[in-house]
C-alpha cells in the first residue's frame, strides 16, 4: 500500500508519500492550492504509485479549506480519509515526546496514521455531495437565529413606543402588525393617522380579518398610550421590521432548495411522525454518510449526546454529564426533533412519560428519548424501510 498524507492550509498544502514498508516515496513537498497544484500532486502520486487502487490518502478536517482538494481526490477515485485534528494531535503525541508541530510534521503524522492499525473510515462521494444539504441547513439555522434576535428587538421597541399594542393582537410577530408598524412606527403616528387609511391597511394586510372596528380600537388606544415619542426608536423599528421581512424571504428560498434535495432522494426518517423535512434535512446533512458509523452509539458520540465517563481506582462518576462535543447543529436538530416525535408518536410519548415518572428532569428525559430516536433513525436508514409504529 501507498499512503499520502496531506496537511491542508489556505494557500498551500504539504504532502508526504510513504509505502507500507516505511520507504519514503516522496518527502514532504508543497503544492499551491489551485488547479496546477492539484495536477502536480496527482502526477507525483501516479509516478510513485501507478496502481491507484493501492493508494490511501489522508487529510485533516479543516472546514472549507479542505473542501476543494477533497473533491479533486474523490473525483480521481482515490480512497480518501478525513481525520479529526484531535486524533492527529493525539497520535503525534503518542509517537514522540517532543512538542513539535509543523506542517511537514503533520503531513508525516497523517501518513503514519494511515499506515498504522488505527481504524479509519474512508470518505465517500455521497458524504461530499451531502455537504450541499449540510451547508443549506446550517445557513438556514443561522438565518433563523438572526431573525429571532431581530424579533426580540421589535418587542423591545414596541414596549417603548406603543406598549398597549401587544394586548390588542395575538402576537406582535404577524404580517398585519409588521405592516402597521412599518408605516406608523409608534403610538403618536397611529394616533394621528386618517381612519380610512388605517382601516384599509389593516384589512389588506390581514386579508379582511381586521376591519374598521379594529382600526378604531387601535387608534383610540394609541391616543391614550403611554408610549414615548422617540423618532430614533421609530426609525430603528422600521428598519428592524424591514430586515425581518428580508430574512423571511431568504429563509423561504433556502427552505425551497432544501425541499428540492429532500424530494429528490426521500429518506425513511421522514416517515417518523414529528420529523419535518427541515429537521430531517438537518439530521441527514450533519450525519452525512451513515456507512461511516458502525453503530448508533457512534452517532450519539458524534452529536455529543453520549455521557462522559471518569473512573480511577475507587472513584467513579455517579452523575455523568453529556459530553456536548461534536456537531452542535446535530445535537440541536436531534433534541428538537425528539420533542416533536414525543408529541406525535405514542411509543415515544410513553417512553418519555416513563422517564419522567422515574423522577428525571424533562430535558434529561428528552435526552434519553433522543438516544432512542437515534437508534431508530440508524435502523431505518440502514434498512431503507419506512417507520412502522408499534400497534
Secondary structure, DSSP 8 states (H G I E B T S, - for coil): -EEEEEEE-SSEEEEEEEETTS-EEEEEEEEESSHHHHHHHHHHHHHH-S-GGGEEEEEE--GGGGHHHHHHHHHTT-EEEEE-HHHHHHHHHHH-SS----HHHHHHHHHHHHHSS-----B-HHHHHTHHHHHHHHHHHHHHHHHHHHHHHHHHHHHHH-GGGGGTSS-SSSHHHHHHHHHS-SHHHHHTS-HHHHHHHHHHHTTTSS-HHHHHHHHHHHHT------HHHHHHHHHHHHHHHHHHHHHHHHHHHHHHHHHHT--GGGGSTT--HHHHHHHHHHH--GGG-SSHHHHHHHHT-SB---EETTEE-SS--B---S-HHHHHHHHHHHHHHHHH-HHHHHHHHHHHHTT--HHHHHHHHHHHHHHHHHHHHHHT-------
